[in-house]
Structure formats: C-alpha cells, structure tokens
Amino acid sequence: MQLEKLAIRPATSRDLKLLQDIANAMHSAKDIGYFEKSLHLQSEGSRLILIAEYDGAPAGYTMLAWQPKYAFFKAMGFPEIQDLNVLPALRRKGIARAIIAHCEALARKKKLTHMGIGVGMDASYGAAQRLYVKLGYIPDGYGITYDRKTVTFGELKPIDDHLSLMMVKEL
C-alpha cells in the first residue's frame, strides 16, 4: 500500500454519517449519539476525532482524548488514543500505525511527553496488542481495567469491549 495516498484529518459535523458507516462496516455497536457526543467534546477541545482516508475513500477513524477518563492518564496529563478502527479490507497495510504516529506527533506539538492507549483483552484484539507493543507501548503497571477503572483481585468482569489493558509510551 502506498501510504502517500493516506490522509488523516479532523472530523467535522458533516462526517457523522461517514463515522457511522465505518462503525457499521466494522459491526460496531456505536450509535449516532456516540459520534455526536464525541464531536461535542471535540468542539470543547477535550477530544479530537481523526478520520483516515485512503485514496479519497474512508479507511478508519480514531479518537484522541486530551482529557481521558482513565484516572492514571488523567492525573499524569497523558492523552489517550481511543477507539482506533481500520476497515477490515484495509488492515495490515500500515494505516493503524500511521494513525498512531499522527496522534503521537500531535501530542509532541503540545510538548507532551507520553501517550496512552488501551487495548481489549480477547483474541479479537490480538493484532492490536502486538502492534502496540511493536510501537513501544508497555502496560502501565496497574493491571486491567473495566470501563477505565482498575479491576481488583477476585473481581469478576465480563470479557467485552470495556475490558482493557492500559498501555503507555514515552514520546
């Protein structure tokens, strides 16, 4: 894949349907309200929605939370890459890697020193788990989280999209 054909840009309110179409193509259970709320947070400056397009066609999206929900990242002032999605037909072509690099560059421009990211714990996230490690992300040392809250020893949580390992990288 020729990554020079890849463009990464901030989403606008005109992109609501596009974001929903990407989520639907990924069989993601996100409704339009999720994206409306995200655009509102973007207008407040606490989040940035980035859309990746390859050769003019949608390829994926991510959210860059400048003020993440996860308490450790928030306390440390680390932004967090969230909800990184690349359309299945375009995976393993360097798009996710480019989106992450773009987010890291934005953080560096703000003179931030670390980036956070969370990854799901079931096998469907295996490729993402490997990618994040290859890119230098390491577990933050606080174990797994459920809905961005640390899971304590003996606590039972379902294995779903809310169960994550939080990782951090020095920029």
C-alpha positions as CSV (number, residue, x, y, z in Angstrom):
1,M,0.0,0.0,0.0
2,Q,1.2,3.5,-0.8
3,L,0.8,5.4,2.4
4,E,1.3,8.7,0.5
5,K,-2.3,8.1,-0.6
6,L,-3.3,8.2,3.1
7,A,-4.8,11.4,4.6
8,I,-5.7,11.8,8.2
9,R,-7.9,14.7,9.1
10,P,-10.1,16.0,11.9
11,A,-13.8,15.1,11.6
12,T,-16.5,17.7,11.2
13,S,-20.2,17.6,11.8
14,R,-20.6,16.7,8.2
15,D,-18.8,13.4,8.9
16,L,-21.5,12.0,11.2
17,K,-22.8,9.6,8.6
18,L,-19.3,8.7,7.4
19,L,-18.3,7.8,11.0
20,Q,-21.5,5.8,11.5
21,D,-20.9,4.0,8.2
22,I,-17.4,3.0,9.2
23,A,-18.7,1.7,12.6
24,N,-21.4,-0.3,10.8
25,A,-18.9,-1.8,8.4
26,M,-16.9,-2.9,11.5
27,H,-20.0,-4.4,13.1
28,S,-19.5,-2.0,16.0
29,A,-22.4,-1.2,18.3
30,K,-22.0,2.6,18.2
31,D,-25.0,4.7,17.5
32,I,-25.0,8.1,16.0
33,G,-25.3,9.6,19.6
34,Y,-21.8,8.4,20.3
35,F,-20.3,10.3,17.4
36,E,-22.5,13.4,18.2
37,K,-21.2,13.4,21.8
38,S,-17.6,12.9,20.5
39,L,-18.0,15.9,18.1
40,H,-19.3,18.0,21.0
41,L,-16.3,17.0,23.1
42,Q,-14.1,17.9,20.1
43,S,-15.7,21.4,20.0
44,E,-14.8,21.8,23.7
45,G,-11.2,20.9,23.0
46,S,-11.1,17.7,25.1
47,R,-11.1,15.3,22.2
48,L,-10.1,15.1,18.6
49,I,-11.8,12.7,16.1
50,L,-9.5,11.8,13.3
51,I,-10.7,10.2,10.1
52,A,-8.3,8.3,7.9
53,E,-8.9,8.2,4.1
54,Y,-7.0,6.1,1.6
55,D,-7.1,7.4,-1.9
56,G,-10.1,9.5,-1.0
57,A,-12.2,6.7,0.5
58,P,-12.8,6.1,4.2
59,A,-10.3,3.8,5.8
60,G,-10.9,4.2,9.5
61,Y,-11.0,6.6,12.5
62,T,-9.8,7.2,16.0
63,M,-10.4,9.4,19.0
64,L,-7.6,11.3,20.7
65,A,-8.7,12.2,24.2
66,W,-6.7,15.1,25.6
67,Q,-8.5,14.6,28.9
68,P,-9.1,10.9,29.2
69,K,-11.5,9.2,31.6
70,Y,-8.8,6.8,32.9
71,A,-7.7,8.2,36.2
72,F,-3.9,7.4,35.9
73,F,-3.6,9.0,32.4
74,K,-5.7,12.0,33.5
75,A,-3.6,12.5,36.7
76,M,-0.4,12.3,34.7
77,G,-1.6,14.5,31.8
78,F,-1.2,11.8,29.2
79,P,-3.5,11.9,26.2
80,E,-5.1,8.6,25.2
81,I,-5.7,7.1,21.8
82,Q,-9.2,5.6,21.9
83,D,-11.5,3.6,19.6
84,L,-8.9,3.0,16.8
85,N,-10.6,1.3,13.9
86,V,-9.4,0.4,10.4
87,L,-11.8,-1.2,8.0
88,P,-11.2,-4.9,7.7
89,A,-10.3,-4.8,4.0
90,L,-7.6,-2.3,4.7
91,R,-5.9,-3.8,7.7
92,R,-2.3,-4.9,7.8
93,K,-1.3,-2.1,5.4
94,G,0.2,0.3,7.9
95,I,-2.9,2.5,8.4
96,A,-3.3,2.0,12.1
97,R,0.5,2.5,12.6
98,A,0.1,5.8,10.6
99,I,-2.9,7.0,12.7
100,I,-1.0,6.3,15.9
101,A,2.1,8.1,14.6
102,H,-0.1,11.1,13.7
103,C,-1.6,11.2,17.2
104,E,1.9,11.0,18.7
105,A,3.0,13.9,16.5
106,L,0.0,16.0,17.7
107,A,0.9,15.3,21.3
108,R,4.6,16.2,20.7
109,K,3.4,19.5,19.2
110,K,1.7,20.2,22.5
111,K,5.0,19.4,24.3
112,L,3.5,16.3,25.9
113,T,5.9,13.5,26.9
114,H,3.7,10.4,27.0
115,M,0.8,8.8,25.1
116,G,-1.6,6.3,26.5
117,I,-3.7,3.7,24.7
118,G,-6.0,0.9,25.8
119,V,-6.4,-2.5,24.2
120,G,-9.1,-5.1,24.5
121,M,-8.3,-8.4,26.2
122,D,-9.9,-11.0,24.0
123,A,-8.4,-12.7,21.0
124,S,-10.1,-10.4,18.5
125,Y,-7.6,-7.7,19.7
126,G,-4.5,-9.8,19.2
127,A,-3.3,-7.9,16.2
128,A,-3.7,-4.6,18.1
129,Q,-2.0,-6.0,21.1
130,R,1.0,-7.0,19.1
131,L,1.1,-3.7,17.1
132,Y,1.1,-1.5,20.2
133,V,4.0,-3.5,21.7
134,K,5.9,-3.2,18.4
135,L,5.4,0.6,18.5
136,G,6.8,0.8,22.0
137,Y,3.7,0.8,24.2
138,I,4.1,-1.0,27.5
139,P,1.5,-1.9,30.2
140,D,1.1,1.0,32.7
141,G,1.6,-1.4,35.6
142,Y,-1.9,-1.1,37.1
143,G,-3.4,-4.3,35.6
144,I,-6.5,-4.5,33.6
145,T,-9.4,-2.1,33.7
146,Y,-13.1,-2.3,33.1
147,D,-14.7,0.9,31.7
148,R,-11.3,2.6,32.5
149,K,-11.5,1.6,36.2
150,T,-8.9,-0.8,37.6
151,V,-10.2,-4.3,38.2
152,T,-9.2,-5.6,41.7
153,F,-8.1,-9.1,42.6
154,G,-11.0,-11.5,42.7
155,E,-13.4,-9.1,41.0
156,L,-15.4,-10.7,38.1
157,K,-15.9,-8.7,34.9
158,P,-17.2,-9.8,31.5
159,I,-14.8,-10.1,28.7
160,D,-16.1,-7.5,26.4
161,D,-15.1,-4.2,24.8
162,H,-14.9,-2.5,28.2
163,L,-12.2,-4.8,29.5
164,S,-8.8,-3.3,28.6
165,L,-5.1,-3.3,29.3
166,M,-3.9,0.3,29.5
167,M,-0.5,0.9,27.9
168,V,1.8,4.0,27.8
169,K,4.7,5.1,25.6
170,E,7.3,7.8,26.2
171,L,7.3,10.1,23.2
